[in-house]
Structures are given as structure tokens and as C-alpha cells.
Amino acid sequence: MRDRAESVESMEQLATVWRAMVLDRDPRADVRDLPGIAVRWADCRFAFWNCVTLTEAGADAGVLKQRLNEAAEIMRAKSHPGFLWVFEALLDDGARAALGAAAEQAGLRYAFPGTGMATDLLPLPEPAHPELTFVRVDSDDLLRAYADINSRAYGFPLEDGRDGLAGSALWKSGVYAYLGLRDGVPVTCAATVEADGRLFVVLVATDPAWERRGYGEAVTRKALYEGARATGLTRATLHATAAGAPVYPRIGFRPNSPIGFYALAD
């Protein structure tokens, strides 16, 4: 793991990018920066756009317990479920040891793991894959395909993914979002977006029927290549799921913080 500064960077990138994504989904969304907590909650069917994260570096067990209870209360007030993101490297040793029990006491359950990662990009060759062609998402039909790949990959109903992305102007212009097509059919996707002088990699997914063929790595390289070419940025960050975590080091990303995703237990 890297030093805590990169873990802070990872958390701040979430807060920055999710502010844009959530307000794009609903200009009236709950976007607040509270003491120790960032709320980025669209209250839509796409659970990833319903987010709360802890923001204090070096929080001890007492502070952690307070923040978990506050976060759970925010989540209970919403109509749709979402996730609390906990960047574990931001906690002190005592808080990390107490995290599981404190989350349970707050009425939260551990949902799945993630990992914050970052890299300083080397000059990238234009990506290619012998089985794929790449297209940028610039229409509602392509954006729907992008949403559907994410829904299949993460086990959401198709309508949930579409509720998060359908009709977005941001995703068709301000995001460098790409589909990988096999014989003309979208099978994989990745995107980058500019955020505070960095490229943030967002919503990488591959249709489960086409996994383990290098498609996710190829389309991620494409999104990074095009984002870097358009912006001139050389620093990139992302948050990896367990499935994606082995892929990104091959592109040069280094882990900086384990991330715990928590949902309401009730």
C-alpha cells in the first residue's frame, strides 16, 4: 500500500466525480459535505449513484462509530438503497480493528470489497484488440448499451442501470466513454472523466458471457488513451472491484486503500 496521501486522493476523487455524476442524474440530488461525511445520493434505482463516504484521515474508533451511525441515518432516510464507502487506509489502527463490529452496531452489513488505485501514466500506444472494435458513446442507443453491460456485470436489473445513465448529456460529451464491440455487438465498456487534474476511470464492465478474454483491459486502455490525448492529463485514479483488481496493475495502477462497501442491514 502507498502512503495515506494517495488514500486521501482516492477518497477525494470519489467525492469529486460522484458530485458530477449524481447532479447530472438529478440536479436536485442530495450532494452535501458534512463533518466527516460526503453525501452523493441521486436516490435513483442505480445503486452506485447512491453514495455516502467517510472523509476524515486518521479517524479513531470513537469518531468512526459516530460517523457510521450518522451515515446509516442518512441512508435510512432515502427511498432507494445505496452504499457507504469506507476507505480503510484513512482509519487509524484502532478504528480499522473496530470497523466490523461498529458497522454491525450501526445497522450496516458488509456488501463487497474494493480497492483504490492510482498511477502516473506512461505514454500510451493506441490500444487494439484483435476481436474488438471501439466506439465512443455519443448517442442514447450506445449509452443504453453501456448501461446494460454494467447491469449484467454487476447483477442489476437492466432498468436499474438505465435509470442511472439514460438521457445523460454528460456521458455523451464530457465523459470519454467507450464500448468494445465484438462482431458489432457491445460486450465491454470503460470510461474516463477529468477530475481535479486527473483522469478517473469509471464504470468498467464486461458482459459475463465474454469475460476472461482481455476485453476489460483493452477497453480501459482505450478510455485512458483517449482521455489523456484529449486533456493532456497524466495522473489517473480508479476504484476497483474484486473482479477488476487483478487487471489494473497490468496497466500500471498501484493499490492505495482497501475499500469496504456497506449497505443497510435492514
Backbone as a ProteinNet text record, in pm:
[ID]
protein_1_A
[PRIMARY]
MRDRAESVESMEQLATVWRAMVLDRDPRADVRDLPGIAVRWADCRFAFWNCVTLTEAGADAGVLKQRLNEAAEIMRAKSHPGFLWVFEALLDDGARAALGAAAEQAGLRYAFPGTGMATDLLPLPEPAHPELTFVRVDSDDLLRAYADINSRAYGFPLEDGRDGLAGSALWKSGVYAYLGLRDGVPVTCAATVEADGRLFVVLVATDPAWERRGYGEAVTRKALYEGARATGLTRATLHATAAGAPVYPRIGFRPNSPIGFYALAD
[TERTIARY]
82.6	0	87.1	36.3	108.3	79.5	135.7	114.6	-27.2	-62.6	-201.3	-242.1	-147.9	-182.9	-253.4	-211.2	-278.3	-416.1	-433.3	-565.8	-659.9	-609.5	-689.7	-726.9	-630.8	-657.6	-770.3	-764.7	-865	-1004.4	-1014.4	-1143.2	-1191.3	-1101.5	-1141.2	-1183.5	-1120.5	-1163.7	-1305.8	-1339.9	-1478.2	-1573	-1542.7	-1632	-1647.5	-1538.8	-1543	-1621.9	-1589.1	-1654.5	-1800.9	-1830.5	-1969.3	-2055.8	-1999.9	-2075.6	-2127.6	-2039.3	-2078.8	-2178.7	-2153.5	-2240.6	-2380.4	-2385.2	-2513.1	-2595	-2529.4	-2602.2	-2641.7	-2564.9	-2605.8	-2733.1	-2740.2	-2859.4	-2980.2	-2959.7	-3070.4	-3014	-3039.8	-2987.2	-3032.3	-3135.9	-3185.8	-3132.5	-3036.7	-2983.7	-2922.9	-2912.7	-2855.5	-2703.2	-2641.9	-2496.8	-2453.6	-2394.7	-2355.8	-2219.4	-2144.4	-2019.7	-2039.2	-2058.3	-2082.5	-1952.4	-1946.4	-1826.5	-1799.1	-1690.8	-1650.1	-1726.4	-1822.5	-1905.7	-1934.5	-1919	-1962.9	-2084.2	-2191.3	-2314.1	-2322.5	-2338.4	-2355.8	-2467.1	-2590.2	-2702.5	-2807.9	-2816.7	-2918.2	-3055.4	-3059.3	-3182.9	-3256.3	-3178.7	-3234.4	-3217	-3259.2	-3253.5	-3112.6	-3023	-2885	-2807.9	-2781.7	-2732.3	-2597.2	-2513.4	-2382.4	-2391.6	-2500.8	-2517.7	-2577.5	-2597.6	-2644.5	-2529.5	-2454.4	-2324.9	-2307.7	-2253.6	-2204.4	-2062.2	-1970.6	-1835.1	-1781.9	-1694.4	-1628.5	-1504.5	-1478.8	-1376.9	-1260.5	-1263.4	-1157.8	-1036.6	-919.8	-795.9	-752.3	-722.5	-676.7	-787.1	-910.3	-1021.5	-995.7	-1024.9	-1008.5	-1139.2	-1140.2	-1256.4	-1380.2	-1361.9	-1476.2	-1538.1	-1454.2	-1504.6	-1570.1	-1507.1	-1563.1	-1703.8	-1722.6	-1854.1	-1958.2	-1922.6	-2014.9	-2050.5	-1949.3	-1973.3	-2055.7	-2031.1	-2109.8	-2256.8	-2283.7	-2422.6	-2486.9	-2411	-2463.7	-2489.1	-2396.7	-2414.1	-2535	-2552.8	-2667.1	-2798.3	-2804.1	-2926.5	-2955.2	-2852	-2871.2	-2927.6	-2872.8	-2916.4	-3059.7	-3097.7	-3234.6	-3339.2	-3298.9	-3394	-3421.6	-3353.5	-3365.8	-3468.4	-3514.3	-3612.5	-3548	-3425.5	-3358.9	-3230.2	-3193.8	-3071.6	-2945.9	-2838.2	-2707.7	-2600.2	-2482	-2367.4	-2293.5	-2244.6	-2142.7	-2007.9	-1918.5	-1781.9	-1689.9	-1610.7	-1514.4	-1373.7	-1294.1	-1154.7	-1074.2	-1043.8	-993.3	-856.4	-775.1	-643.5	-650.6	-767.2	-783.3	-803.4	-837.7	-864.2	-734.7	-730.7	-615.2	-628.7	-526	-524.1	-640.9	-672.7	-782.9	-916.1	-936.7	-1061.8	-1076	-966.7	-973.4	-1010.1	-954	-984.5	-1129.7	-1186.5	-1323.1	-1428.6	-1386.8	-1479	-1594.2	-1565.6	-1671.1	-1778.6	-1737.6	-1834.2	-1909.6	-1839.1	-1904.3	-2007	-1976.2	-2071.6	-2196.2	-2176.1	-2290.6	-2377	-2316.1	-2392	-2469.8	-2419	-2487.8	-2599.4	-2614	-2716.9	-2672.6	-2541.4	-2485.9	-2430.3	-2436.3	-2376.8	-2271.9	-2166.8	-2060.9	-2116	-2102.2	-2158.5	-2053.1	-1941.3	-1835.6	-1711.7	-1596.6	-1471.8	-1437.4	-1353.2	-1295.3	-1155.1	-1089.5	-953.4	-934.7	-885.7	-846.6	-711.5	-697.8	-573.1	-541.3	-413.5	-370.5	-244.3	-215.6	-92.8	-56.9	70	117.6	139.6	56.4	53.1	181	236.1	340.6	274.4	350	290.1	224.7	98.6	22.8	16.6	47	21.3	-129.2	-171.8	-315.5	-358.5	-457.8	-495.3	-560.2	-545.4	-608.9	-633.3	-733.9	-760.7	-808	-756.3	-788.8	-936	-1011.3	-1151.5	-1248.1	-1194.7	-1281.3	-1261.4	-1368.5	-1360.2	-1416.3	-1364.3	-1403.2	-1484.9	-1591	-1671.6	-1695.2	-1690.7	-1721.5	-1872.8	-1915.8	-2058.2	-2098.5	-2182.1	-2225.2	-2372.8	-2446.9	-2589.3	-2663	-2793.3	-2873.8	-2868.6	-2865.9	-2861.5	-2730.4	-2618.2	-2490.5	-2481.9	-2540.1	-2540.1	-2624.8	-2735.6	-2818.2	-2739.8	-2664.9	-2582.5	-2477.6	-2418.7	-2320.4	-2385	-2504.5	-2575.9	-2608.5	-2649.5	-2690.1	-2572.1	-2454.6	-2336	-2305.5	-2313.7	-2290	-2392.4	-2518.4	-2620.9	-2594.3	-2560	-2532.6	-2410	-2306.7	-2182.8	-2200.5	-2280.6	-2294.9	-2421.8	-2499.7	-2616.9	-2735.9	-2744.5	-2859.5	-2963.9	-3092.2	-3191.2	-3152.1	-3182	-3144.6	-3200.8	-3321	-3382.4	-3309.5	-3239.8	-3165.4	-3047.1	-2971.6	-2860.1	-2905.9	-3013.9	-3067.1	-3114.2	-3167.2	-3211.8	-3095.5	-2976.5	-2860.5	-2800.7	-2812.7	-2739.8	-2827.8	-2946.8	-3028.3	-3049.8	-3029	-3055.7	-2947.1	-2836.8	-2732.5	-2660	-2653.7	-2571.3	-2424.2	-2394.4	-2256.6	-2187.7	-2254.7	-2192.5	-2171.8	-2243.7	-2227.5	-2133.4	-2079.8	-1991	-1873.5	-1899.3	-1793.3	-1718.5	-1768.4	-1704.5	-1646.9	-1526.1	-1464.2	-1504.9	-1627.1	-1688.5	-1681.4	-1634.3	-1613.1	-1675.2	-1727.5	-1773.9	-1675.3	-1654.1	-1583.7	-1686.1	-1683.4	-1779.1	-1711.7	-1776.7	-1733.5	-1836.1	-1794	-1885.2	-2003.8	-1976.9	-2080.1	-2166.8	-2144.1	-2227.2	-2147.1	-2201.4	-2129.4	-2112.5	-1987	-1960.4	-1880.8	-1820.2	-1737.9	-1738.7	-1706.2	-1712.5	-1622.4	-1578.4	-1499.5	-1507.1	-1482.1	-1487.1	-1385.3	-1340.6	-1261.4	-1325.7	-1304.1	-1357.3	-1254.5	-1241.4	-1146.3	-1197.5	-1109	-1148.1	-1028.1	-1027.6	-921.2	-782.4	-761.2	-629.5	-591.4	-689.3	-664.7	-769.6	-738.8	-837.3	-889.7	-1018.8	-1080.2	-1147.7	-1115.7	-1173.3	-1303.2	-1411.6	-1542.7	-1623.5	-1695.9	-1792.9	-1733.9	-1627.2	-1570.9	-1649.5	-1687.4	-1763.7	-1751.2	-1765.9	-1769.8	-1888.6	-1961.7	-2072.9	-2019.8	-2086.8	-2035.8	-2012.8	-2084.7	-2066.7	-1934.2	-1866.4	-1744.8	-1627	-1628.1	-1518.8	-1395.3	-1282.2	-1154.9	-1100	-1122.2	-1064.8	-980.2	-956.9	-879.7	-958.5	-1090.5	-1171.4	-1173.6	-1187.5	-1193.6	-1065.9	-952	-824.3	-812.3	-852.5	-839.1	-924.4	-1049.5	-1136.4	-1097.3	-1042.9	-992.4	-872.9	-783.6	-670.8	-720.4	-824.7	-879.2	-933.8	-1010.5	-1067.3	-956.9	-852	-738.6	-664.1	-641.4	-568.5	-641.2	-770.7	-845.9	-862.7	-883.6	-894.6	-765	-652.9	-523	-491.6	-524.7	-498.9	-580.4	-703.6	-790.4	-756.3	-709.9	-691.4	-545.1	-453.7	-313.1	-280.3	-376.1	-352.8	-271.2	-188.8	-102.7	-122.4	-204.4	-234.8	-373.3	-386.4	-515.1	-546.5	-674.2	-720.4	-841.4	-868.4	-987.8	-1018.6	-1136.8	-1177.8	-1215.4	-1142	-1157.9	-1244.1	-1328.7	-1395.2	-1297.6	-1338.6	-1252.1	-1225	-1324.9	-1306.7	-1207.4	-1209.2	-1122.3	-983.9	-966.7	-839.7	-717.9	-725	-605.9	-570.7	-666.9	-645.7	-560.7	-592	-536.8	-385.9	-325	-178.7	-107.7	-171.7	-110.4	-104.7	-187.5	-185.9	-95.9	-51.6	37.7	-20.9	-145	-207.5	-153.6	-140.8	-95.2	-205.5	-228.7	-330.2	-286.8	-384.1	-352.8	-444.6	-563	-650.1	-753.1	-767.1	-884.3	-1009.8	-1115.8	-1243.6	-1347.2	-1418.2	-1530.8	-1661.1	-1746.2	-1879.2	-1980.1	-2061.8	-2159.8	-2299.5	-2397.8	-2538.3	-2614.8	-2734.2	-2817	-2853.4	-2842.8	-2875	-3023.8	-3101.2	-3246	-3309.1
-119.2	0	125.6	231.7	357.4	436	556.5	634.7	690.7	751.3	793.7	903.2	981.7	1089.2	1033.4	917.3	859.4	806.6	762.2	719.8	838.9	951.4	1074.2	1114	1106.9	1137	1048.7	920.4	826.2	863.5	895.2	935.6	1066	1163	1292.2	1279	1186.4	1163.4	1109.7	1020.3	973.1	1090	1173.8	1284.5	1380.2	1404.9	1497.8	1439.7	1317.2	1257.4	1229.7	1177.3	1143.7	1270.3	1381.1	1506.2	1533.3	1523.3	1549.3	1445.2	1318	1212.6	1219.8	1245.8	1248.9	1371.3	1486.1	1606.1	1597.7	1527.2	1501.1	1417.4	1319.1	1232.9	1309.8	1399.4	1476.9	1604.3	1719.7	1845.2	1873.3	1803.8	1822.5	1715.4	1636.7	1527.3	1578.8	1489.3	1521.9	1517.7	1634	1647.3	1742.1	1685.2	1764.6	1718.8	1812.9	1782.9	1817.5	1715	1728.4	1701.2	1731.2	1694	1543.5	1507.9	1368.5	1282.3	1338	1257.9	1337.4	1273.5	1331	1252	1323.4	1261.9	1290.6	1186.7	1197.5	1100.2	1142.5	1049	1097.9	1028.9	1062.7	1008.2	910.1	841.4	785.9	716.8	653.4	502.6	432.1	286	231.7	311.4	267.7	289.8	180.2	190.1	258.5	251.5	314.9	467	525.6	671.5	713.5	619.7	648.8	617.2	721.5	700.8	793.6	736.8	813.1	764.2	853.8	809.6	887.4	824.2	889.1	962.2	1081.6	1167.8	1204.4	1168.6	1209.6	1117.4	1175.2	1097.9	1080.1	955.9	928.6	916.5	891.7	878.2	762.1	786.9	680.3	604.6	507.1	419.6	496.5	595.1	672.4	755.1	822	900.6	809.4	695.7	601.1	559.1	523.7	480	590	712.4	823.8	841.3	838.7	860.3	747.2	624.7	513.9	527.3	567.8	588.9	702.8	810.1	922.2	881.5	806.1	761.8	671.1	579.8	489.7	566	670	750.8	821.7	872.6	935.3	832.7	714.2	610.7	566.4	559.5	517.4	619.4	743.3	847.7	847.3	762.1	763.2	660.9	682.7	592.8	469.9	485.7	376.7	338.2	210.2	166.4	214.2	220.3	257.1	202.6	264.9	211.4	320.5	281.2	357.3	302.8	393.9	356.6	393.2	297.5	322.9	295.2	401.6	388.1	352.1	224.9	173.6	230.4	267.7	323	461.6	525.4	654.8	639.5	520	496.6	466.1	501.2	458.7	310.2	253.5	108.6	63.2	139.4	101.4	104.1	203	213.5	99.1	64.2	-48.1	-177	-196.7	-317.6	-319.6	-201.4	-192.2	-183.5	-173.4	-140.2	-238.7	-366.9	-465.3	-458.4	-455.5	-451.7	-318.7	-208.6	-77.4	-66.3	-121.7	-119	-200	-317.3	-400.1	-328.2	-262.5	-188.5	-72.5	-16.1	94.7	46.5	-83.3	-137.7	-150.5	-167.8	-182	-322.2	-370.6	-500.8	-482	-559.9	-557.7	-614	-539.2	-582	-646.6	-577.7	-632.7	-545.1	-597.5	-522.2	-446.5	-346	-274.3	-230.2	-168.2	-119.5	11.7	115.4	238.7	220.4	275.2	261.7	392.1	410.6	529.7	498.2	581.2	566.3	697.3	712.2	817.6	752.2	788.3	719	741.9	633.9	643.2	674.9	723.3	742	612.2	621.6	502.3	483.5	364.5	337.1	327.8	353.3	342.3	197.5	174.4	36.9	-35.2	-165.8	-250.7	-387.8	-456.2	-594	-665.5	-781.8	-846.4	-881.6	-889.3	-930.1	-812.8	-692.2	-579.8	-462.1	-386.7	-250.4	-159.1	-36.4	56.4	170.6	207.8	323.4	409.8	541.8	631.7	642.9	648.8	664.3	808.2	826.8	961.4	966.4	859.9	855.7	784.5	802.7	736.7	584.7	533.8	388.9	330.3	398	348.3	361.1	468.2	485.5	377.9	340.6	232	101.4	77.1	-43.8	-43	73.9	87.8	54.2	108.6	81.2	-66.9	-129.3	-269.9	-361.3	-330.8	-411.9	-402.4	-282.1	-267.2	-344.8	-338.4	-410.2	-560.1	-613.6	-757.7	-794.7	-711.2	-742.4	-739.1	-644	-626.6	-689.7	-755.5	-827.4	-740	-622.7	-534.6	-563.7	-539.2	-538.4	-433.4	-460.8	-367.4	-228.3	-220.7	-90.2	-7.9	-74.6	0	72.7	2.9	67.6	180.4	157.9	260.7	382	359.1	471.5	559.9	504.1	583.4	663.1	613.8	674.8	728.8	678.3	713.6	864.3	915.8	1056.1	1151.6	1101.3	1189.9	1261.9	1394.4	1471.7	1461	1456.8	1448.2	1324.8	1210.4	1086.4	1081.9	1163.3	1165.8	1275.4	1355.7	1464.9	1484.2	1495.7	1526.4	1406.3	1286.2	1162.9	1092.9	1038.5	962.6	816.2	786.2	655	574.9	451	366.9	229.5	178.7	41.2	-39	-165	-260.6	-350	-354.6	-434.1	-557	-670.7	-796.3	-830.8	-834.2	-859.1	-764.9	-639.4	-537	-533.7	-624.9	-632.5	-579.9	-483.7	-432.2	-540.2	-562.4	-666.4	-615	-496.9	-444.3	-292.3	-226.9	-81.1	-25.5	97.4	169.5	317.1	400.7	544.9	612.3	730.2	817.8	955.7	1029.2	1163.9	1249.4	1373.9	1464.5	1505.3	1501.3	1534.9	1589.5	1718.8	1782.9	1746.9	1761.3	1737.2	1592.5	1504.5	1361.9	1302.9	1186.6	1107.3	1001	997.9	897.8	792.9	668.2	557.1	515.2	507.5	485.7	383.2	299.4	203	116.3	45.4	-55.2	-185.2	-247.8	-372.1	-452.8	-583.4	-674.3	-767.2	-789.4	-884.2	-1018.4	-1076.9	-1202.7	-1313.1	-1311.1	-1414.1	-1400.2	-1285.9	-1258.9	-1221.9	-1270.5	-1242	-1326.5	-1283.9	-1358.2	-1368.4	-1263	-1255.3	-1128.8	-1056.1	-934.2	-814.3	-827	-717.9	-597.8	-623.2	-512.8	-432.3	-500.3	-429.3	-347.1	-404.4	-334.5	-208.9	-217.9	-100.7	3.5	-39.4	56.9	132.4	61.5	128.4	229.7	194.5	285.9	411.5	397	514	601.6	539.6	616.3	687.1	617.2	674.2	796.3	783.1	894.2	1008	974.9	1079.8	1157.1	1085.3	1151.5	1235	1184.4	1258.4	1388	1381.9	1498.7	1603.2	1558.6	1650.3	1681.6	1596.5	1612.3	1565.7	1506.4	1461.5	1332.4	1318.4	1200.7	1125	1175.3	1106.7	1044.9	919.3	851.4	778.7	771.2	704.2	618.2	521.9	439.1	367.6	308.1	221.5	87.5	-15.6	-147.3	-237.5	-316.5	-426.5	-543.4	-646.6	-764.1	-826.9	-823.2	-881.7	-801.8	-669.6	-585.7	-564.9	-588.9	-555.9	-622.2	-746.8	-804.6	-743.5	-675.6	-624	-497.5	-405.6	-270.8	-261.3	-345.7	-339.1	-363.8	-435.9	-458.7	-329	-231.8	-101.7	-3.6	-43.5	40.9	94.8	60.1	111.8	40.8	117.6	65.1	82.5	-17.6	-3.9	93.5	167.1	259.7	245.5	187.9	170.2	61.2	-35.5	-122.8	-37.2	-71.8	-2.8	-105.7	-77.3	-160.8	-95	-168.5	-119.1	-177.7	-89.5	-131.6	-88.2	-173.6	-144.2	-153.7	-102.1	-114.7	-260.3	-303.9	-442.1	-466.4	-361.4	-379.2	-322.2
0	0	0	-60.7	-66.1	61.1	71.1	191.5	193.2	307.7	327	229.8	178.5	85.3	-37.5	-85.5	-201.1	-164.2	-41.3	2.8	13.1	60.8	63	-79.7	-169.8	-310.5	-363.5	-331.1	-379.9	-329.1	-201	-144.2	-207.2	-223.9	-280	-425.9	-498	-635.7	-640.4	-547.8	-539.7	-516.7	-419.2	-386.5	-503.7	-576.1	-689.1	-805.9	-844.8	-960.7	-932.1	-815.2	-784.2	-771.4	-732.2	-732.6	-874.4	-972	-1110.2	-1159.8	-1131.2	-1181.1	-1120.7	-990.8	-921	-962.5	-974.4	-1016.6	-1163.2	-1243.5	-1381.1	-1383.3	-1296.8	-1290.2	-1239.3	-1140.9	-1083.3	-1022.1	-1081.9	-1026.9	-884.4	-838.8	-701.1	-606.3	-651.2	-570.1	-440.2	-343.9	-213.1	-223.8	-241	-250.1	-139.7	-34.7	82.9	132.4	188.5	257.8	404.4	484.3	627	702.4	831.5	907.7	898.6	832.2	824	726	653.3	563.2	436.4	321.8	194.2	145.9	116.8	66	-83.8	-163	-307.5	-346.2	-331.1	-336.3	-435.9	-550.2	-650.7	-612.8	-524.7	-485.5	-607.4	-691.8	-810.7	-800.2	-902	-897.7	-917	-975.4	-996.3	-867.1	-794.6	-657	-646.4	-751.7	-742.5	-737.2	-783.6	-774.3	-640.4	-550.5	-414.8	-319.4	-280.3	-215.2	-96.2	10.3	124.5	150.3	182	215.7	334.5	411.3	524.3	472.6	525.4	465	556.6	684.8	777.2	768.4	763	767	912	950.1	1085.2	1188.4	1144.8	1239.7	1335.6	1464.6	1563.6	1580.6	1668.7	1683.4	1727.9	1814	1860.8	1750.9	1673.7	1560.8	1457.9	1429.3	1333.5	1374.2	1500.4	1546.5	1525.6	1557.6	1538.6	1390.9	1304.2	1161.6	1100	1141.7	1089	1125.9	1246.6	1286.8	1208	1186	1108.6	963.6	906.9	768.6	754.7	849.2	842.7	851.2	932.2	942	810.2	744	613.1	515.3	514.4	420.9	448.8	574.3	609.6	564.1	547.4	507.4	357.6	280.3	135.7	87.2	-35.5	-94.9	-158.7	-209	-278.8	-206.8	-212	-144.5	-216	-140.9	-194.6	-103.9	-109.2	-37	40.1	155.9	227.6	185.1	140.2	103.4	219.8	266.3	372.8	318.9	305.1	264.1	388.8	402.5	529.1	565.1	466.5	495.8	558	554.7	620.6	771.6	816.7	958.9	1032.7	1162.3	1240.4	1273.9	1335.5	1357.7	1443.6	1547.1	1634.1	1562.9	1478	1404.1	1304	1236.9	1143.2	1216.1	1332.7	1409.6	1455.1	1479.3	1531	1421.5	1295.8	1187.2	1174.8	1172.8	1152.9	1258.8	1384.6	1494.5	1496.4	1469.6	1470.5	1358.9	1242.9	1132.1	1167.5	1225.5	1264.9	1367.1	1463.2	1564.5	1504.1	1394.8	1328.3	1236.1	1220.3	1132.1	988.3	969.7	836	817.4	695.4	662.3	554.5	562.2	461.7	332.4	222.4	94.7	5.3	-18.8	-103	-90.1	-131.9	-119.6	-247.4	-232.6	-345.1	-309.9	-405.6	-384.5	-458.1	-387.4	-452.6	-519.3	-641.1	-716.2	-789	-820.6	-894.3	-971.4	-1072	-1149	-1216.5	-1244	-1333	-1468.5	-1564.2	-1691.9	-1772	-1822.6	-1922.8	-2056.7	-2154.4	-2287.4	-2334.7	-2373.4	-2407.6	-2558.6	-2608.2	-2750	-2773.3	-2895.6	-2923.4	-2902.7	-2817.5	-2783.5	-2901.9	-2901	-3000.3	-2939.4	-2989.4	-2951	-3077.4	-3107.3	-3235.1	-3252	-3141.6	-3150.8	-3132.5	-3107.9	-3073.7	-3167.7	-3186.4	-3237.3	-3128.3	-3120.9	-3016.4	-3075.8	-3004.8	-3044.5	-2921.1	-2940.7	-2830.5	-2813	-2691.1	-2660.1	-2689.3	-2792.3	-2828.6	-2868.3	-2834.3	-2865.3	-2752.9	-2749	-2645.8	-2659.6	-2782.5	-2801.9	-2747.4	-2775.1	-2724.7	-2573	-2519.1	-2374	-2306.8	-2370.6	-2316.4	-2317.1	-2423.4	-2427.8	-2316.9	-2291.4	-2184.4	-2049.2	-2025.1	-1900.2	-1886.4	-1996.3	-1989.8	-1959.9	-2015.2	-1983.4	-1834.7	-1777.9	-1634.6	-1553.4	-1592.5	-1517.9	-1519.8	-1635.5	-1643.4	-1560.9	-1568.8	-1497.9	-1346.8	-1297.6	-1153	-1097.4	-1181.9	-1134.8	-1103.3	-1168.9	-1151	-1258.9	-1230.8	-1339.6	-1444	-1570.4	-1676.6	-1652.2	-1600.5	-1579.6	-1474	-1381.7	-1279.9	-1342.4	-1427.2	-1493.9	-1584.2	-1656.6	-1745.5	-1667.8	-1549	-1467	-1424.8	-1418.5	-1381.1	-1494.3	-1618.5	-1729.6	-1841.8	-1857.8	-1974.9	-1985.4	-2106.7	-2134.1	-2089.6	-2034.8	-1982.8	-2095.3	-2086.5	-2179	-2140.7	-2011.1	-1964.2	-2020.7	-2016.5	-2060.8	-2211.6	-2285.8	-2431.6	-2479	-2384.6	-2427.1	-2331.5	-2199.8	-2104.9	-2052.8	-2078.9	-2034.9	-2157.9	-2144	-2252.6	-2233.5	-2278.5	-2257.3	-2386.6	-2375.9	-2493.5	-2474.6	-2583.7	-2591.7	-2674.6	-2634.2	-2717.7	-2783.5	-2915.7	-2992.1	-3049.8	-3033.5	-3096.4	-3203.2	-3325.8	-3438.8	-3434.9	-3396.5	-3395.5	-3271.4	-3177	-3055.3	-2937	-2860.2	-2743.4	-2637	-2594.2	-2495.3	-2375.6	-2384.7	-2276.3	-2282.5	-2172.3	-2169.7	-2060.4	-2082.2	-1982.4	-2015.6	-1913.9	-1934.2	-1844.5	-1887.5	-1803	-1804.4	-1695.1	-1683.6	-1610.4	-1651.2	-1588	-1450.7	-1350.9	-1214	-1138.6	-1114.9	-1036	-1086.5	-1215.6	-1271.7	-1287.6	-1284.3	-1300.1	-1393.7	-1447.4	-1519.2	-1423.9	-1406.3	-1319.6	-1407.1	-1383.4	-1458.4	-1390.5	-1467.7	-1405.4	-1484.2	-1410.2	-1464.2	-1575.3	-1540.9	-1630.2	-1611.7	-1720.8	-1709	-1837.7	-1823.4	-1937.8	-1919.9	-2027.5	-2023	-1971.9	-1871.1	-1813.2	-1915.5	-2027.2	-2129.7	-2204	-2186.2	-2262.5	-2172.2	-2049.9	-1957.9	-1989.5	-1931.2	-1938.3	-2081.2	-2156.7	-2291.1	-2309.5	-2199.7	-2208.3	-2257.4	-2264.6	-2318.1	-2223.9	-2093.6	-1997.6	-1995.9	-1999.1	-2003.6	-2131.5	-2243.1	-2371.3	-2376.6	-2332.5	-2340.5	-2236.2	-2121.7	-2023.1	-2080.3	-2146.2	-2211.5	-2315.2	-2387.5	-2487.3	-2421	-2312.9	-2244	-2185.8	-2130.9	-2078.7	-2191.4	-2299.3	-2412.6	-2467.4	-2490.3	-2548.4	-2448.3	-2320.2	-2219.3	-2204.2	-2202.1	-2189.2	-2312.9	-2430.8	-2553.1	-2558.9	-2509.4	-2514.9	-2409.2	-2291.9	-2178.8	-2149	-2192.9	-2157.2	-2016.8	-1946.7	-1809.3	-1806.8	-1703.7	-1692	-1560.3	-1472	-1346.5	-1358.7	-1317.2	-1327.5	-1197.8	-1164.1	-1043.3	-1077.6	-989.1	-1007	-876.6	-872.6	-762.4	-823.3	-788.4	-849.6	-763.2	-828.9	-761.1	-751.1	-680.1	-667.5	-804.4	-894	-1026.5	-1109.2	-1094.2	-1174.7	-1117.9	-988.4	-922.7	-985.9	-1035.1	-1097.6	-1233	-1296.7	-1431.7	-1430.4	-1338.9	-1348.3	-1323.9	-1240.1	-1230.2	-1363.2	-1454	-1585.2	-1666.9	-1629.3	-1696.6	-1620.7	-1500.8	-1423	-1294.6	-1262	-1140.6	-1017.3	-907.3	-778.8	-675	-590.6	-486.1	-377.9	-322	-212.5	-91.5	-108.3	8.4	-18.6	73.5	66.5	89.1	18	33.5	74.6	181.5	221	179.7	109.2	71.9	169.5	225.8	325.3	282.2	306.2	280.6	412.1	413.3	533	557.3	680.9	714.3	712.5	734.3	739	614.2
[MASK]
++++++++++++++++++++++++++++++++++++++++++++++++++++++++++++++++++++++++++++++++++++++++++++++++++++++++++++++++++++++++++++++++++++++++++++++++++++++++++++++++++++++++++++++++++++++++++++++++++++++++++++++++++++++++++++++++++++++++++++++++++++++++++++++++++++++++++

